[in-house]
Amino acid sequence: TDDNGVARAELYIDGAMTQMLGGAPWAFNAPASLGNGTHKVKVIGFDIFGTSASSEVSVVIGKPCGSDGDC
């Protein structure tokens, strides 16, 4: 959300922009080609004036953990 309204959002996976949305709904899907392993996922949101804010997380794609020792 933004007090001036969200104009667009960009999705980056491992440093490369993979998608850009110019309107709601603000929902991204990872590319089907994304392989197993750890990936950095970052979203940058821009308001109507071009001001941006971002958030980044690491995600792991692969076999689910069976116990704490598996992770």
All heavy atoms as TSV, in Angstrom:
chain	resi	resn	atom	element	x	y	z
A	1	THR	N	N	0.839	-1.183	0.000
A	1	THR	CA	C	0.000	0.000	0.000
A	1	THR	C	C	0.880	1.241	0.000
A	1	THR	O	O	2.044	1.196	0.389
A	1	THR	CB	C	-0.921	0.038	1.231
A	1	THR	OG1	O	-0.130	0.114	2.396
A	1	THR	CG2	C	-1.835	-1.179	1.281
A	2	ASP	N	N	0.304	2.341	-0.432
A	2	ASP	CA	C	1.014	3.612	-0.456
A	2	ASP	C	C	-0.018	4.726	-0.373
A	2	ASP	O	O	-1.090	4.621	-0.982
A	2	ASP	CB	C	1.826	3.743	-1.751
A	2	ASP	CG	C	2.668	4.990	-1.782
A	2	ASP	OD1	O	3.817	4.917	-1.328
A	2	ASP	OD2	O	2.180	6.035	-2.251
A	3	ASP	N	N	0.293	5.771	0.372
A	3	ASP	CA	C	-0.666	6.870	0.505
A	3	ASP	C	C	-0.914	7.597	-0.815
A	3	ASP	O	O	-1.917	8.288	-0.970
A	3	ASP	CB	C	-0.238	7.844	1.601
A	3	ASP	CG	C	1.142	8.423	1.396
A	3	ASP	OD1	O	1.913	7.889	0.580
A	3	ASP	OD2	O	1.464	9.416	2.072
A	4	ASN	N	N	-0.008	7.443	-1.801
A	4	ASN	CA	C	-0.196	8.049	-3.119
A	4	ASN	C	C	-0.678	7.041	-4.161
A	4	ASN	O	O	-0.858	7.392	-5.312
A	4	ASN	CB	C	1.120	8.663	-3.609
A	4	ASN	CG	C	1.556	9.821	-2.743
A	4	ASN	OD1	O	0.777	10.723	-2.469
A	4	ASN	ND2	N	2.782	9.777	-2.275
A	5	GLY	N	N	-0.860	5.798	-3.767
A	5	GLY	CA	C	-1.298	4.750	-4.692
A	5	GLY	C	C	-0.124	4.023	-5.314
A	5	GLY	O	O	0.919	4.620	-5.587
A	6	VAL	N	N	-0.262	2.745	-5.517
A	6	VAL	CA	C	0.781	1.932	-6.137
A	6	VAL	C	C	0.591	1.979	-7.652
A	6	VAL	O	O	-0.500	1.740	-8.164
A	6	VAL	CB	C	0.730	0.476	-5.631
A	6	VAL	CG1	C	1.778	-0.378	-6.321
A	6	VAL	CG2	C	0.908	0.433	-4.119
A	7	ALA	N	N	1.664	2.301	-8.357
A	7	ALA	CA	C	1.599	2.409	-9.818
A	7	ALA	C	C	2.067	1.136	-10.508
A	7	ALA	O	O	1.525	0.747	-11.528
A	7	ALA	CB	C	2.435	3.586	-10.298
A	8	ARG	N	N	3.109	0.495	-9.945
A	8	ARG	CA	C	3.611	-0.744	-10.546
A	8	ARG	C	C	4.440	-1.495	-9.528
A	8	ARG	O	O	4.869	-0.939	-8.522
A	8	ARG	CB	C	4.407	-0.473	-11.814
A	8	ARG	CG	C	5.816	0.035	-11.617
A	8	ARG	CD	C	6.548	0.186	-12.967
A	8	ARG	NE	N	7.956	0.388	-12.783
A	8	ARG	CZ	C	8.538	1.544	-12.525
A	8	ARG	NH1	N	7.798	2.631	-12.410
A	8	ARG	NH2	N	9.849	1.618	-12.383
A	9	ALA	N	N	4.673	-2.768	-9.823
A	9	ALA	CA	C	5.511	-3.617	-8.979
A	9	ALA	C	C	6.352	-4.496	-9.881
A	9	ALA	O	O	5.891	-4.950	-10.936
A	9	ALA	CB	C	4.658	-4.464	-8.041
A	10	GLU	N	N	7.601	-4.713	-9.463
A	10	GLU	CA	C	8.532	-5.538	-10.240
A	10	GLU	C	C	8.988	-6.714	-9.383
A	10	GLU	O	O	9.285	-6.549	-8.203
A	10	GLU	CB	C	9.748	-4.719	-10.657
A	10	GLU	CG	C	9.412	-3.540	-11.536
A	10	GLU	CD	C	10.594	-2.636	-11.816
A	10	GLU	OE1	O	11.664	-2.789	-11.178
A	10	GLU	OE2	O	10.439	-1.747	-12.676
A	11	LEU	N	N	9.052	-7.891	-10.001
A	11	LEU	CA	C	9.521	-9.098	-9.337
A	11	LEU	C	C	10.894	-9.455	-9.869
A	11	LEU	O	O	11.097	-9.558	-11.078
A	11	LEU	CB	C	8.562	-10.265	-9.597
A	11	LEU	CG	C	9.019	-11.642	-9.098
A	11	LEU	CD1	C	9.037	-11.681	-7.575
A	11	LEU	CD2	C	8.145	-12.742	-9.666
A	12	TYR	N	N	11.853	-9.635	-8.949
A	12	TYR	CA	C	13.212	-10.054	-9.295
A	12	TYR	C	C	13.482	-11.399	-8.640
A	12	TYR	O	O	13.185	-11.590	-7.456
A	12	TYR	CB	C	14.241	-9.041	-8.782
A	12	TYR	CG	C	14.194	-7.726	-9.504
A	12	TYR	CD1	C	13.238	-6.767	-9.182
A	12	TYR	CD2	C	15.104	-7.436	-10.511
A	12	TYR	CE1	C	13.184	-5.554	-9.852
A	12	TYR	CE2	C	15.061	-6.224	-11.186
A	12	TYR	CZ	C	14.097	-5.290	-10.851
A	12	TYR	OH	O	14.041	-4.090	-11.527
A	13	ILE	N	N	14.036	-12.323	-9.401
A	13	ILE	CA	C	14.461	-13.605	-8.857
A	13	ILE	C	C	15.934	-13.766	-9.184
A	13	ILE	O	O	16.327	-13.688	-10.357
A	13	ILE	CB	C	13.631	-14.768	-9.415
A	13	ILE	CG1	C	12.150	-14.584	-9.041
A	13	ILE	CG2	C	14.156	-16.113	-8.887
A	13	ILE	CD1	C	11.215	-15.628	-9.595
A	14	ASP	N	N	16.732	-13.934	-8.143
A	14	ASP	CA	C	18.184	-14.059	-8.278
A	14	ASP	C	C	18.785	-12.897	-9.068
A	14	ASP	O	O	19.672	-13.066	-9.889
A	14	ASP	CB	C	18.555	-15.407	-8.909
A	14	ASP	CG	C	18.097	-16.581	-8.062
A	14	ASP	OD1	O	18.060	-16.439	-6.818
A	14	ASP	OD2	O	17.775	-17.640	-8.625
A	15	GLY	N	N	18.260	-11.695	-8.831
A	15	GLY	CA	C	18.805	-10.485	-9.429
A	15	GLY	C	C	18.263	-10.112	-10.791
A	15	GLY	O	O	18.578	-9.045	-11.310
A	16	ALA	N	N	17.455	-10.965	-11.394
A	16	ALA	CA	C	16.912	-10.678	-12.730
A	16	ALA	C	C	15.416	-10.380	-12.638
A	16	ALA	O	O	14.667	-11.123	-11.993
A	16	ALA	CB	C	17.142	-11.865	-13.665
A	17	MET	N	N	14.984	-9.276	-13.283
A	17	MET	CA	C	13.559	-8.968	-13.286
A	17	MET	C	C	12.832	-10.005	-14.134
A	17	MET	O	O	13.196	-10.236	-15.287
A	17	MET	CB	C	13.266	-7.570	-13.819
A	17	MET	CG	C	11.786	-7.222	-13.654
A	17	MET	SD	S	11.348	-5.502	-13.944
A	17	MET	CE	C	11.602	-5.371	-15.684
A	18	THR	N	N	11.814	-10.633	-13.538
A	18	THR	CA	C	11.078	-11.674	-14.249
A	18	THR	C	C	9.671	-11.249	-14.619
A	18	THR	O	O	9.099	-11.798	-15.549
A	18	THR	CB	C	11.004	-12.972	-13.426
A	18	THR	OG1	O	10.332	-12.703	-12.199
A	18	THR	CG2	C	12.393	-13.517	-13.153
A	19	GLN	N	N	9.107	-10.297	-13.885
A	19	GLN	CA	C	7.756	-9.825	-14.186
A	19	GLN	C	C	7.584	-8.390	-13.705
A	19	GLN	O	O	8.241	-7.953	-12.759
A	19	GLN	CB	C	6.691	-10.679	-13.474
A	19	GLN	CG	C	6.536	-12.068	-14.014
A	19	GLN	CD	C	5.480	-12.837	-13.234
A	19	GLN	OE1	O	5.608	-13.017	-12.033
A	19	GLN	NE2	N	4.460	-13.279	-13.927
A	20	MET	N	N	6.664	-7.679	-14.359
A	20	MET	CA	C	6.269	-6.355	-13.909
A	20	MET	C	C	4.750	-6.274	-14.010
A	20	MET	O	O	4.170	-6.718	-15.008
A	20	MET	CB	C	6.891	-5.257	-14.762
A	20	MET	CG	C	6.523	-3.866	-14.264
A	20	MET	SD	S	7.275	-2.529	-15.213
A	20	MET	CE	C	6.405	-2.659	-16.748
A	21	LEU	N	N	4.128	-5.751	-12.977
A	21	LEU	CA	C	2.682	-5.563	-12.978
A	21	LEU	C	C	2.381	-4.073	-12.919
A	21	LEU	O	O	2.996	-3.340	-12.152
A	21	LEU	CB	C	2.039	-6.254	-11.771
A	21	LEU	CG	C	2.185	-7.771	-11.699
A	21	LEU	CD1	C	1.608	-8.288	-10.381
A	21	LEU	CD2	C	1.487	-8.428	-12.867
A	22	GLY	N	N	1.418	-3.637	-13.716
A	22	GLY	CA	C	1.037	-2.236	-13.740
A	22	GLY	C	C	-0.314	-1.969	-13.117
A	22	GLY	O	O	-0.887	-0.907	-13.296
A	23	GLY	N	N	-0.844	-2.940	-12.384
A	23	GLY	CA	C	-2.129	-2.762	-11.719
A	23	GLY	C	C	-2.483	-3.984	-10.894
A	23	GLY	O	O	-1.886	-5.046	-11.038
A	24	ALA	N	N	-3.467	-3.783	-10.036
A	24	ALA	CA	C	-3.932	-4.875	-9.176
A	24	ALA	C	C	-4.611	-5.945	-10.035
A	24	ALA	O	O	-5.098	-5.631	-11.120
A	24	ALA	CB	C	-4.895	-4.326	-8.137
A	25	PRO	N	N	-4.622	-7.182	-9.622
A	25	PRO	CA	C	-4.142	-7.682	-8.337
A	25	PRO	C	C	-2.624	-7.812	-8.333
A	25	PRO	O	O	-2.007	-8.168	-9.342
A	25	PRO	CB	C	-4.803	-9.059	-8.214
A	25	PRO	CG	C	-4.986	-9.517	-9.626
A	25	PRO	CD	C	-5.231	-8.258	-10.427
A	26	TRP	N	N	-2.024	-7.517	-7.205
A	26	TRP	CA	C	-0.569	-7.549	-7.051
A	26	TRP	C	C	-0.150	-8.956	-6.635
A	26	TRP	O	O	0.170	-9.223	-5.489
A	26	TRP	CB	C	-0.123	-6.506	-6.025
A	26	TRP	CG	C	-0.602	-5.137	-6.357
A	26	TRP	CD1	C	-1.621	-4.454	-5.764
A	26	TRP	CD2	C	-0.103	-4.285	-7.383
A	26	TRP	NE1	N	-1.785	-3.236	-6.362
A	26	TRP	CE2	C	-0.858	-3.099	-7.373
A	26	TRP	CE3	C	0.893	-4.401	-8.328
A	26	TRP	CZ2	C	-0.640	-2.052	-8.245
A	26	TRP	CZ3	C	1.123	-3.347	-9.214
A	26	TRP	CH2	C	0.360	-2.191	-9.159
A	27	ALA	N	N	-0.163	-9.869	-7.584
A	27	ALA	CA	C	0.183	-11.271	-7.308
A	27	ALA	C	C	1.126	-11.769	-8.390
A	27	ALA	O	O	0.861	-11.596	-9.583
A	27	ALA	CB	C	-1.078	-12.122	-7.272
A	28	PHE	N	N	2.214	-12.356	-7.966
A	28	PHE	CA	C	3.206	-12.906	-8.886
A	28	PHE	C	C	3.251	-14.418	-8.743
A	28	PHE	O	O	3.024	-14.953	-7.658
A	28	PHE	CB	C	4.613	-12.376	-8.561
A	28	PHE	CG	C	4.816	-10.924	-8.828
A	28	PHE	CD1	C	4.897	-10.021	-7.791
A	28	PHE	CD2	C	4.967	-10.460	-10.125
A	28	PHE	CE1	C	5.104	-8.672	-8.028
A	28	PHE	CE2	C	5.185	-9.114	-10.373
A	28	PHE	CZ	C	5.254	-8.226	-9.327
A	29	ASN	N	N	3.596	-15.104	-9.824
A	29	ASN	CA	C	3.873	-16.530	-9.812
A	29	ASN	C	C	5.295	-16.729	-10.294
A	29	ASN	O	O	5.732	-16.089	-11.249
A	29	ASN	CB	C	2.909	-17.289	-10.731
A	29	ASN	CG	C	1.492	-17.255	-10.211
A	29	ASN	OD1	O	1.241	-17.566	-9.058
A	29	ASN	ND2	N	0.566	-16.848	-11.060
A	30	ALA	N	N	6.007	-17.626	-9.641
A	30	ALA	CA	C	7.377	-17.933	-10.055
A	30	ALA	C	C	7.348	-18.617	-11.415
A	30	ALA	O	O	6.411	-19.347	-11.733
A	30	ALA	CB	C	8.053	-18.833	-9.034
A	31	PRO	N	N	8.357	-18.389	-12.235
A	31	PRO	CA	C	8.432	-19.076	-13.527
A	31	PRO	C	C	8.496	-20.586	-13.336
A	31	PRO	O	O	9.133	-21.078	-12.400
A	31	PRO	CB	C	9.740	-18.563	-14.139
A	31	PRO	CG	C	10.110	-17.350	-13.370
A	31	PRO	CD	C	9.491	-17.497	-12.015
A	32	ALA	N	N	7.836	-21.335	-14.206
A	32	ALA	CA	C	7.835	-22.795	-14.132
A	32	ALA	C	C	9.244	-23.358	-14.287
A	32	ALA	O	O	9.537	-24.455	-13.810
A	32	ALA	CB	C	6.910	-23.370	-15.194
A	33	SER	N	N	10.130	-22.614	-14.918
A	33	SER	CA	C	11.494	-23.082	-15.160
A	33	SER	C	C	12.420	-22.901	-13.952
A	33	SER	O	O	13.577	-23.321	-13.998
A	33	SER	CB	C	12.090	-22.332	-16.357
A	33	SER	OG	O	12.142	-20.942	-16.079
A	34	LEU	N	N	11.935	-22.327	-12.866
A	34	LEU	CA	C	12.767	-22.080	-11.702
A	34	LEU	C	C	13.168	-23.411	-11.069
A	34	LEU	O	O	12.328	-24.224	-10.710
A	34	LEU	CB	C	12.015	-21.218	-10.686
A	34	LEU	CG	C	12.824	-20.609	-9.563
A	34	LEU	CD1	C	13.898	-19.680	-10.120
A	34	LEU	CD2	C	11.926	-19.840	-8.627
A	35	GLY	N	N	14.461	-23.656	-10.971
A	35	GLY	CA	C	14.972	-24.936	-10.496
A	35	GLY	C	C	15.072	-25.040	-8.991
A	35	GLY	O	O	14.898	-24.057	-8.256
A	36	ASN	N	N	15.370	-26.238	-8.540
A	36	ASN	CA	C	15.570	-26.480	-7.111
A	36	ASN	C	C	16.760	-25.682	-6.600
A	36	ASN	O	O	17.672	-25.346	-7.343
A	36	ASN	CB	C	15.820	-27.961	-6.848
A	36	ASN	CG	C	14.556	-28.793	-6.984
A	36	ASN	OD1	O	13.458	-28.273	-7.036
A	36	ASN	ND2	N	14.721	-30.094	-7.045
A	37	GLY	N	N	16.726	-25.406	-5.302
A	37	GLY	CA	C	17.810	-24.679	-4.672
A	37	GLY	C	C	17.314	-23.435	-3.972
A	37	GLY	O	O	16.116	-23.187	-3.866
A	38	THR	N	N	18.251	-22.633	-3.499
A	38	THR	CA	C	17.932	-21.392	-2.796
A	38	THR	C	C	17.886	-20.243	-3.796
A	38	THR	O	O	18.757	-20.118	-4.652
A	38	THR	CB	C	18.987	-21.097	-1.719
A	38	THR	OG1	O	19.029	-22.209	-0.809
A	38	THR	CG2	C	18.659	-19.830	-0.950
A	39	HIS	N	N	16.855	-19.423	-3.685
A	39	HIS	CA	C	16.664	-18.291	-4.589
A	39	HIS	C	C	16.348	-17.035	-3.780
A	39	HIS	O	O	15.665	-17.091	-2.761
A	39	HIS	CB	C	15.513	-18.557	-5.566
A	39	HIS	CG	C	15.727	-19.764	-6.410
A	39	HIS	ND1	N	16.505	-19.744	-7.538
A	39	HIS	CD2	C	15.284	-21.041	-6.268
A	39	HIS	CE1	C	16.520	-20.951	-8.076
A	39	HIS	NE2	N	15.788	-21.763	-7.318
A	40	LYS	N	N	16.846	-15.900	-4.240
A	40	LYS	CA	C	16.522	-14.596	-3.661
A	40	LYS	C	C	15.344	-14.030	-4.450
A	40	LYS	O	O	15.411	-13.901	-5.676
A	40	LYS	CB	C	17.697	-13.641	-3.760
A	40	LYS	CG	C	18.905	-14.101	-2.986
A	40	LYS	CD	C	19.069	-13.255	-1.769
A	40	LYS	CE	C	20.378	-13.657	-1.088
A	40	LYS	NZ	N	20.265	-13.638	0.316
A	41	VAL	N	N	14.283	-13.698	-3.738
A	41	VAL	CA	C	13.079	-13.135	-4.356
A	41	VAL	C	C	12.899	-11.727	-3.814
A	41	VAL	O	O	12.835	-11.518	-2.601
A	41	VAL	CB	C	11.837	-13.997	-4.046
A	41	VAL	CG1	C	10.584	-13.380	-4.646
A	41	VAL	CG2	C	12.033	-15.421	-4.564
A	42	LYS	N	N	12.818	-10.764	-4.728
A	42	LYS	CA	C	12.694	-9.352	-4.339
A	42	LYS	C	C	11.544	-8.725	-5.112
A	42	LYS	O	O	11.386	-8.970	-6.308
A	42	LYS	CB	C	13.995	-8.615	-4.663
A	42	LYS	CG	C	13.999	-7.147	-4.299
A	42	LYS	CD	C	15.364	-6.544	-4.608
A	42	LYS	CE	C	15.476	-5.106	-4.210
A	42	LYS	NZ	N	16.831	-4.570	-4.460
A	43	VAL	N	N	10.743	-7.933	-4.413
A	43	VAL	CA	C	9.677	-7.161	-5.049
A	43	VAL	C	C	9.936	-5.693	-4.764
A	43	VAL	O	O	10.218	-5.311	-3.627
A	43	VAL	CB	C	8.284	-7.568	-4.530
A	43	VAL	CG1	C	7.209	-6.659	-5.105
A	43	VAL	CG2	C	7.985	-9.018	-4.887
A	44	ILE	N	N	9.878	-4.888	-5.818
A	44	ILE	CA	C	9.992	-3.430	-5.683
A	44	ILE	C	C	8.665	-2.827	-6.099
A	44	ILE	O	O	8.167	-3.106	-7.203
A	44	ILE	CB	C	11.122	-2.861	-6.557
A	44	ILE	CG1	C	12.450	-3.543	-6.254
A	44	ILE	CG2	C	11.231	-1.346	-6.349
A	44	ILE	CD1	C	13.582	-3.124	-7.183
A	45	GLY	N	N	8.089	-2.029	-5.231
A	45	GLY	CA	C	6.850	-1.322	-5.536
A	45	GLY	C	C	7.134	0.149	-5.768
A	45	GLY	O	O	8.010	0.727	-5.123
A	46	PHE	N	N	6.403	0.743	-6.712
A	46	PHE	CA	C	6.575	2.155	-7.065
A	46	PHE	C	C	5.244	2.870	-6.939
A	46	PHE	O	O	4.218	2.361	-7.397
A	46	PHE	CB	C	7.058	2.295	-8.515
A	46	PHE	CG	C	8.409	1.683	-8.761
A	46	PHE	CD1	C	8.539	0.328	-9.049
A	46	PHE	CD2	C	9.551	2.455	-8.707
A	46	PHE	CE1	C	9.779	-0.236	-9.288
A	46	PHE	CE2	C	10.807	1.899	-8.939
A	46	PHE	CZ	C	10.919	0.552	-9.223
A	47	ASP	N	N	5.258	4.071	-6.353
A	47	ASP	CA	C	4.035	4.862	-6.319
A	47	ASP	C	C	3.942	5.718	-7.581
A	47	ASP	O	O	4.798	5.624	-8.469
A	47	ASP	CB	C	3.938	5.699	-5.036
A	47	ASP	CG	C	4.937	6.835	-4.940
A	47	ASP	OD1	O	5.609	7.172	-5.941
A	47	ASP	OD2	O	5.051	7.411	-3.834
A	48	ILE	N	N	2.916	6.533	-7.672
A	48	ILE	CA	C	2.680	7.313	-8.893
A	48	ILE	C	C	3.757	8.367	-9.146
A	48	ILE	O	O	3.885	8.875	-10.250
A	48	ILE	CB	C	1.283	7.965	-8.889
A	48	ILE	CG1	C	1.122	8.895	-7.682
A	48	ILE	CG2	C	0.198	6.903	-8.886
A	48	ILE	CD1	C	-0.167	9.703	-7.688
A	49	PHE	N	N	4.567	8.673	-8.127
A	49	PHE	CA	C	5.651	9.643	-8.288
A	49	PHE	C	C	6.996	8.980	-8.562
A	49	PHE	O	O	8.011	9.651	-8.683
A	49	PHE	CB	C	5.749	10.534	-7.049
A	49	PHE	CG	C	4.506	11.346	-6.808
A	49	PHE	CD1	C	3.676	11.053	-5.741
A	49	PHE	CD2	C	4.156	12.372	-7.660
A	49	PHE	CE1	C	2.521	11.783	-5.519
A	49	PHE	CE2	C	3.007	13.107	-7.450
A	49	PHE	CZ	C	2.176	12.810	-6.383
A	50	GLY	N	N	7.017	7.642	-8.615
A	50	GLY	CA	C	8.255	6.912	-8.873
A	50	GLY	C	C	9.051	6.551	-7.632
A	50	GLY	O	O	10.115	5.956	-7.723
A	51	THR	N	N	8.533	6.908	-6.463
A	51	THR	CA	C	9.187	6.532	-5.223
A	51	THR	C	C	9.035	5.033	-5.027
A	51	THR	O	O	7.962	4.481	-5.255
A	51	THR	CB	C	8.572	7.287	-4.031
A	51	THR	OG1	O	8.638	8.694	-4.293
A	51	THR	CG2	C	9.293	6.972	-2.732
A	52	SER	N	N	10.105	4.367	-4.594
A	52	SER	CA	C	10.051	2.917	-4.489
A	52	SER	C	C	10.319	2.426	-3.074
A	52	SER	O	O	10.922	3.123	-2.256
A	52	SER	CB	C	11.067	2.279	-5.432
A	52	SER	OG	O	12.381	2.600	-5.045
A	53	ALA	N	N	9.867	1.223	-2.826
A	53	ALA	CA	C	10.163	0.482	-1.594
A	53	ALA	C	C	10.280	-0.972	-2.001
A	53	ALA	O	O	9.655	-1.405	-2.971
A	53	ALA	CB	C	9.064	0.667	-0.561
A	54	SER	N	N	11.106	-1.719	-1.271
A	54	SER	CA	C	11.316	-3.110	-1.663
A	54	SER	C	C	11.405	-4.023	-0.460
A	54	SER	O	O	11.622	-3.577	0.673
A	54	SER	CB	C	12.584	-3.243	-2.503
A	54	SER	OG	O	13.723	-2.943	-1.727
A	55	SER	N	N	11.254	-5.299	-0.742
A	55	SER	CA	C	11.425	-6.337	0.263
A	55	SER	C	C	12.028	-7.548	-0.423
A	55	SER	O	O	11.715	-7.827	-1.591
A	55	SER	CB	C	10.075	-6.694	0.889
A	55	SER	OG	O	10.253	-7.618	1.936
A	56	GLU	N	N	12.912	-8.262	0.292
A	56	GLU	CA	C	13.586	-9.415	-0.289
A	56	GLU	C	C	13.577	-10.565	0.709
A	56	GLU	O	O	13.749	-10.356	1.908
A	56	GLU	CB	C	15.026	-9.049	-0.641
A	56	GLU	CG	C	15.815	-10.167	-1.296
A	56	GLU	CD	C	17.194	-9.710	-1.744
A	56	GLU	OE1	O	17.271	-8.951	-2.730
A	56	GLU	OE2	O	18.171	-10.097	-1.100
A	57	VAL	N	N	13.368	-11.775	0.192
A	57	VAL	CA	C	13.409	-12.984	1.007
A	57	VAL	C	C	14.190	-14.054	0.259
A	57	VAL	O	O	14.339	-13.989	-0.965
A	57	VAL	CB	C	11.997	-13.517	1.349
A	57	VAL	CG1	C	11.212	-12.531	2.182
A	57	VAL	CG2	C	11.235	-13.892	0.095
A	58	SER	N	N	14.673	-15.037	0.985
A	58	SER	CA	C	15.279	-16.218	0.378
A	58	SER	C	C	14.276	-17.352	0.488
A	58	SER	O	O	13.647	-17.539	1.537
A	58	SER	CB	C	16.562	-16.613	1.108
A	58	SER	OG	O	17.562	-15.656	0.888
A	59	VAL	N	N	14.122	-18.103	-0.589
A	59	VAL	CA	C	13.232	-19.264	-0.597
A	59	VAL	C	C	14.011	-20.467	-1.093
A	59	VAL	O	O	14.968	-20.335	-1.854
A	59	VAL	CB	C	11.981	-19.041	-1.476
A	59	VAL	CG1	C	11.129	-17.916	-0.944
A	59	VAL	CG2	C	12.368	-18.762	-2.912
A	60	VAL	N	N	13.598	-21.640	-0.648
A	60	VAL	CA	C	14.233	-22.877	-1.067
A	60	VAL	C	C	13.196	-23.717	-1.785
A	60	VAL	O	O	12.108	-23.968	-1.252
A	60	VAL	CB	C	14.809	-23.657	0.136
A	60	VAL	CG1	C	15.423	-24.968	-0.321
A	60	VAL	CG2	C	15.830	-22.814	0.876
A	61	ILE	N	N	13.531	-24.133	-2.989
A	61	ILE	CA	C	12.663	-25.022	-3.753
A	61	ILE	C	C	13.320	-26.401	-3.738
A	61	ILE	O	O	14.493	-26.538	-4.065
A	61	ILE	CB	C	12.481	-24.529	-5.192
A	61	ILE	CG1	C	11.810	-23.167	-5.189
A	61	ILE	CG2	C	11.673	-25.535	-6.012
A	61	ILE	CD1	C	11.668	-22.554	-6.551
A	62	GLY	N	N	12.557	-27.391	-3.370
A	62	GLY	CA	C	13.082	-28.749	-3.329
A	62	GLY	C	C	12.246	-29.619	-2.426
A	62	GLY	O	O	11.136	-29.260	-2.033
A	63	LYS	N	N	12.808	-30.748	-2.081
A	63	LYS	CA	C	12.128	-31.703	-1.222
A	63	LYS	C	C	11.823	-31.059	0.126
A	63	LYS	O	O	12.705	-30.438	0.725
A	63	LYS	CB	C	13.015	-32.931	-1.036
A	63	LYS	CG	C	12.403	-34.017	-0.215
A	63	LYS	CD	C	13.358	-35.205	-0.096
A	63	LYS	CE	C	12.798	-36.230	0.871
A	63	LYS	NZ	N	13.732	-37.322	1.091
A	64	PRO	N	N	10.597	-31.194	0.636
A	64	PRO	CA	C	10.259	-30.623	1.943
A	64	PRO	C	C	11.096	-31.241	3.058
A	64	PRO	O	O	11.526	-32.398	2.963
A	64	PRO	CB	C	8.783	-30.983	2.128
A	64	PRO	CG	C	8.295	-31.347	0.774
A	64	PRO	CD	C	9.466	-31.850	-0.007
A	65	CYS	N	N	11.315	-30.490	4.102
A	65	CYS	CA	C	12.054	-30.976	5.260
A	65	CYS	C	C	11.205	-31.979	6.010
A	65	CYS	O	O	10.021	-31.734	6.274
A	65	CYS	CB	C	12.412	-29.823	6.185
A	65	CYS	SG	S	13.441	-28.575	5.418
A	66	GLY	N	N	11.796	-33.113	6.385
A	66	GLY	CA	C	11.109	-34.101	7.192
A	66	GLY	C	C	11.334	-33.869	8.678
A	66	GLY	O	O	10.536	-34.250	9.512
A	67	SER	N	N	12.458	-33.227	8.990
A	67	SER	CA	C	12.793	-32.901	10.386
A	67	SER	C	C	13.703	-31.681	10.369
A	67	SER	O	O	14.196	-31.264	9.315
A	67	SER	CB	C	13.484	-34.079	11.060
A	67	SER	OG	O	14.763	-34.280	10.480
A	68	ASP	N	N	13.968	-31.114	11.537
A	68	ASP	CA	C	14.823	-29.929	11.627
A	68	ASP	C	C	16.215	-30.209	11.045
A	68	ASP	O	O	16.817	-29.347	10.423
A	68	ASP	CB	C	14.968	-29.456	13.067
A	68	ASP	CG	C	13.680	-28.848	13.602
A	68	ASP	OD1	O	12.798	-28.516	12.776
A	68	ASP	OD2	O	13.556	-28.707	14.825
A	69	GLY	N	N	16.726	-31.417	11.215
A	69	GLY	CA	C	18.038	-31.774	10.709
A	69	GLY	C	C	18.124	-31.801	9.189
A	69	GLY	O	O	19.187	-31.663	8.609
A	70	ASP	N	N	16.971	-31.973	8.520
A	70	ASP	CA	C	16.939	-31.994	7.052
A	70	ASP	C	C	17.142	-30.604	6.457
A	70	ASP	O	O	17.492	-30.469	5.297
A	70	ASP	CB	C	15.604	-32.535	6.543
A	70	ASP	CG	C	15.402	-34.004	6.854
A	70	ASP	OD1	O	16.393	-34.685	7.189
A	70	ASP	OD2	O	14.242	-34.468	6.771
A	71	CYS	N	N	16.871	-29.587	7.245
A	71	CYS	CA	C	16.904	-28.223	6.716
A	71	CYS	C	C	18.199	-27.575	7.082
A	71	CYS	O	O	18.426	-26.484	7.212
A	71	CYS	CB	C	15.708	-27.450	7.227
A	71	CYS	SG	S	14.146	-28.144	6.656
